[in-house]
Amino acid sequence: MDVLNSIKNEVIKIIDNDPAHDFGHIMRVYNNAKKIAKKEKADQKLVLSAVLLHDIVSYPKSSKRSKFSNIESAKKSKLILKKYDFTDAEIIIISDAIAEHSFSQNKVPKTFEGKILQDADRLDALGAIGIARVFATSGSLNRSFYNINDPFCNTRTPDDNLWAIDHFFNKLLKLESMMNTKSGKTEAKKRTKVLKVFLKQLKCEL
């Protein structure tokens, strides 16, 4: 679809973030969403437009504004979409999907398109790439790998502001049960196994 290529070219010029939220992230989520949308028989044009625009505003994780990145991305997406042949109803569907996809907002999206975007985005937090993203973010935040006294949060509440491994327990290991679509759940299960193997190996090495 020509419109997707046009939006993609705009996003390339806009996005300039940390390695965990760069254009590579956008395209991995895009590929995830394309597979899910095909299996779930969803409108690919709407889903993939939402994917391309979902992180066009991405404040650093250390910023208090970070939790509003999705809201700002949704607002900015409307301005971009108005340049193309989208109806007002389609623009609302796409911008709502973007506004509601974030983990930190703790929302289940109202629309099917939003559910697919959320699943596709969450899949990129799992598996081998999810592990890489955790440590890329931890490096940028100067966050230690683990709590030396209790690395795996056996007797304490996880705090991923301080330790990278805590992010597995605060978020990543919860995602499989939070997926919206059947195909999203199937892929999340596979990728969560990768996280568990990594943690098991890490335990052997500490």
C-alpha positions in Angstrom: 0.0 0.0 0.0 1.5 3.3 -1.1 0.0 5.2 1.9 1.9 2.9 4.3 5.2 3.6 2.5 4.5 7.4 2.6 3.8 7.2 6.3 6.9 5.1 6.8 9.0 7.7 5.1 7.6 10.4 7.4 8.3 8.4 10.5 11.9 7.7 9.5 12.4 11.5 9.5 10.7 12.0 12.8 11.9 9.2 15.0 15.1 9.6 16.9 15.1 7.6 20.1 17.1 5.2 22.2 17.9 1.7 20.7 14.9 0.2 22.4 12.4 2.6 20.7 14.1 3.3 17.4 12.9 2.6 13.8 14.0 -1.0 14.2 11.5 -1.4 17.0 8.8 0.2 14.8 9.5 -2.3 12.0 9.6 -5.3 14.3 6.2 -4.3 15.7 5.0 -3.8 12.1 6.0 -7.3 11.2 4.4 -8.7 14.3 1.2 -6.8 13.6 1.1 -7.8 9.9 1.2 -11.5 10.9 -1.5 -11.1 13.6 -3.7 -8.9 11.4 -3.6 -11.5 8.6 -4.4 -14.4 11.0 -7.2 -12.5 12.7 -8.5 -11.1 9.4 -8.2 -7.5 10.5 -7.9 -4.3 8.4 -4.2 -4.2 7.6 -4.2 -0.6 6.4 -5.6 0.7 9.7 -3.5 -1.6 11.9 -0.2 -1.0 10.2 -0.8 2.8 10.0 -1.3 2.7 13.8 1.9 0.7 14.2 4.0 3.1 12.2 2.8 6.1 14.2 2.6 4.5 17.7 6.0 5.8 18.9 6.4 9.1 17.0 6.6 10.8 20.4 8.7 8.8 22.9 10.0 10.6 26.0 12.9 9.0 27.8 12.0 6.4 30.4 13.7 8.7 33.0 11.3 11.5 32.2 8.0 12.1 34.1 6.4 12.7 30.7 7.2 9.1 29.6 3.8 7.8 30.5 2.2 10.3 28.2 4.2 9.4 25.1 1.3 7.4 23.7 -1.2 10.3 24.2 1.2 12.7 22.4 1.8 10.2 19.6 -1.9 9.8 19.1 -2.4 13.6 18.8 0.5 13.9 16.4 -0.7 11.0 14.3 -4.0 12.8 13.5 -2.0 15.6 11.9 -0.1 13.2 9.7 -3.1 11.1 8.8 -5.1 14.1 7.6 -2.6 14.4 4.7 -3.7 11.1 3.3 -6.9 9.5 2.1 -8.3 8.4 5.5 -11.9 9.1 6.6 -12.5 10.9 9.9 -13.7 7.6 11.4 -10.5 5.8 10.3 -8.4 8.5 11.8 -10.2 8.1 15.1 -9.7 4.3 15.0 -6.0 4.7 14.4 -5.4 7.5 17.0 -7.4 5.6 19.6 -5.4 2.5 19.0 -2.2 4.5 19.6 -3.5 6.3 22.7 -4.6 3.0 24.3 -1.7 0.6 23.5 0.7 1.5 26.3 1.5 -0.9 29.1 1.8 1.9 31.6 -1.7 3.1 30.9 -3.0 -0.4 32.0 -5.9 -0.3 29.4 -7.4 -2.9 27.1 -8.0 -1.1 23.8 -11.6 -0.7 22.8 -11.0 -1.5 19.1 -9.8 -4.7 17.4 -7.1 -2.6 15.7 -5.9 -1.3 19.1 -5.8 -4.8 20.5 -3.6 -6.0 17.7 -1.2 -3.0 18.0 -1.0 -3.7 21.7 -0.2 -7.4 21.2 2.4 -6.6 18.5 4.1 -4.0 20.6 4.2 -6.3 23.6 5.7 -9.2 21.6 8.7 -6.9 21.0 9.2 -6.9 24.8 9.5 -10.7 24.9 12.0 -13.2 23.5 15.6 -12.6 22.6 14.8 -9.0 21.4 13.0 -8.3 24.6 16.1 -9.2 26.6 18.2 -7.0 24.4 15.9 -4.1 24.9 15.9 -4.5 28.7 19.6 -4.1 28.8 19.8 -1.3 26.2 17.3 0.7 28.4 19.2 -0.2 31.5 22.4 1.0 30.1 20.9 4.4 29.2 19.4 4.7 32.7 22.6 3.6 34.4 20.6 0.8 36.0 22.4 -2.1 37.7 21.8 -5.6 36.3 20.3 -7.1 39.6 20.0 -6.7 43.3 22.9 -8.7 44.7 21.1 -9.8 47.8 17.9 -11.0 46.0 18.4 -11.0 42.2 15.1 -12.8 41.4 12.8 -10.9 43.8 12.1 -13.9 46.0 11.6 -11.8 49.2 11.1 -8.3 47.9 8.9 -6.2 45.6 10.5 -5.7 42.2 11.8 -2.3 41.5 12.9 -1.8 37.8 13.9 1.8 38.5 16.9 0.3 40.2 17.6 -3.2 38.7 17.2 -4.5 35.1 16.2 -8.1 36.1 13.3 -6.7 38.2 11.7 -5.6 34.9 11.1 -9.2 34.0 9.0 -9.6 37.2 7.4 -6.2 37.0 6.3 -6.5 33.4 7.7 -9.0 31.0 6.6 -12.2 32.6 3.1 -10.8 33.0 2.6 -10.0 29.3 1.7 -13.5 28.1 -1.5 -13.5 30.2 -2.4 -10.0 29.0 -2.4 -10.7 25.2 -5.7 -9.9 23.4 -5.7 -12.1 20.3 -5.3 -15.9 19.9 -2.3 -15.5 17.6 -0.7 -13.0 19.9 -1.0 -15.3 22.8 0.5 -18.2 20.9 3.6 -16.2 19.9 3.8 -14.6 23.4 4.0 -18.1 25.0 6.9 -19.1 22.7 8.8 -15.9 23.5 8.1 -16.0 27.3 9.9 -19.4 27.3 13.0 -17.7 26.1 12.8 -15.3 29.0 12.5 -18.1 31.5 15.4 -20.0 29.9 17.5 -16.9 30.2 16.6 -16.4 33.9 17.3 -20.0 34.6 20.8 -19.8 33.0 21.4 -16.5 34.8 20.6 -18.1 38.1 23.2 -20.8 37.4 25.8 -18.2 36.8 25.3 -16.0 39.9 
